[in-house]
Amino acid sequence: MEHSTEFLSNIDMVVGPRGHCRWPDAVKAQIVAEMLVEGASVGAVARRC
C-alpha cells in the first residue's frame, strides 16, 4: 500500500462543541488500512494525518 495523505485532502472533518474531531468513516478506514502494513507505526501514520 502506498503511504500517502492524498485521502486527507478533501475530508469533511467535523469539530464538535467541545473541540473533539469526528473523522469520516472513509478516513478512519484508510488509517486502519495503513496500520495493517507490516512495519507501520502509530506515530508515522499519525504524523501523516
Buried (B, 14 or more C-beta within 10 A) or exposed (E): EEEEEEBBEEEEEEEEEEEEEEBEEEBEEBBEEBEEEEEBEEEEBEEEE
